[in-house]
Amino acid sequence: MRRLPALVLVVCLLPMSVLGVVSVFDAGETVSALERRTLGEKPKFSWGALLSGAYTRALEDYYADTFPLRDVFLLGNTALGRFYYFDAGEEAILVVPHRGADPDVGGAADPGGGAEAAPGTSEAPRPAPPPETAPPEGQPVDPSVSPSAAPSPTAEPDYPEMSEVVNAGNIVIIGDRAMEIPYVNKALAARYAGAVNAVAGALPGAQVYALTTPNAGEFYSPVSMHTGASSQRDMIALMYGQLAPGVRSVDAHTVLSRHTDEYIFFRTDHHWTALGAYYAYTAFCESAGLPYPDISEFTTGVYEGFVGSMYGFTAKYPQSRALQDNPDSLTYYLPIAPSALTIYPSGRLEDGRAAPVVSKDISASYGNKYICFIDGDHPLSVIRSENGSGRSIVVVKESYGNAFVPFLTSNYETVYIVDPRHVNGKGQPRLNLLELVRTQEIDDVLFINYPFFINSAGYCAMLERLTEGAQSGASAR
């Protein structure tokens, strides 16, 4: 009888040992056909990286991405998932637990915790929005006016019906569209506004703007999923209502709500499309009193077969197959004025590398086509445009800003781009926003985010760190 346990042990361990040995000598796949993305690259060894632990962590990530028969095991996991995940059918609603992770940095949007109110508080009372002061779409704005306007109500589209929800959370799959559902946290919305106000107060020579865009859940989910504590119009209004008088808020909600029958948000990814970003850009130009080109004036291109972050978050659920089988297309709009992008990984304006403002040649094997906009996320980047305006702006953003920024090349000769997630943290480059604006004599500052970030303690802390250590005083201009 003692031989039986030994035999079972050999049968179980032998295949694992063989795979382990093979993985040491096998170069592995470089592209996952199943996930439609390029796999991680083997990290370069250095003693400094080894001693800090960065090398071993990177090696673990590399192995997890490239071990032998990886796609086979993933397919098996998906098949097994069908036995223990409820499949409510193609037209039913699936809700997946999720806390607003940002796939662009591989971590939670709220590392500090407390980004959202509990899902059970979805019927919390709505905050009263401030009076609407934004002008009608298409009308010029007096730049001397500094409104903190709430998004204005618009006619409601035909929303899908609510069916039985299998779990509590905030990723929703309806047919072939996946969406995030945020929850308001009033204290954090006030903290976000306070961080923006602090920048405006320290830079009296620069005009500060705040643009918070709703995501797809505001327009394509059942009514109960974008009302109460999940009303993005109300949570944006709540934050805008606490901005200082000199900060100009941008009403992206209204202009997007007028175009919900167009392709303004991806179905398999959490971002807006470049068309959605363009409509928000027109709202910014109206708030800033700037002209903007018609969408027909841009040269365009298309990437087909884009399966984005929402599929990645829900891949283990049977309903996510509808996302994989119905990929997005990504249309990009090239800058009208000749423009050049330089990326500064150090967070300082030195030792930069060139990259296209909008990339036209991303490999078909690379899954994240959204990286075509400003080469993705970096500590500090600068675009220099030949539009001759003489004006400059710094955009403080997360990845929603990436598709938006290229349009600014029609209005600003220099566009600085700062991603708070990639500076001032442990092991990250140092960057102070106030000093950047003062030393470069930047005219405008734009904060652009989507709802998960105005309700994020971690992101608010990142914004606050942007101003730490700067010397007090007015702008250098």
Secondary structure, DSSP 8 states (H G I E B T S, - for coil): -THHHHHHHHHHHHHHHHHHHHHHH----SEETTTTEE--------HHHHHHTHHHHHHHHHHHHH-TTHHHHHHHHHHHHHHHS----TTSEEEE----EETTTTEES-TTS--S--GGGTT-------------TT----TT---------------------SS-SSEEEETTEEEE-----HHHHHHHHHHHHHHHHH-TTSEEEEEE---THHHHS-GGGSSGGG-HHHHHHHHHTTS-TTSEEE-HHHHHHTTTTSS-B-SSSSSB-HHHHHHHHHHHHHHHT-----GGGS-EEEEEEE--HHHHHHTTSGGGHHHHHS-EEEEEE--SS-EEEEEETTSSSSS-EEE-SB-S---TT-S-GGGGBTTS--SEEEEEE-S----EEEEEE-GGGTTTGGGGGGT-SEEEEE-GGGSSSTTS----HHHHHHHHT--EEEEEE-HHHHT-HHHHHHHHHTTTT---S----
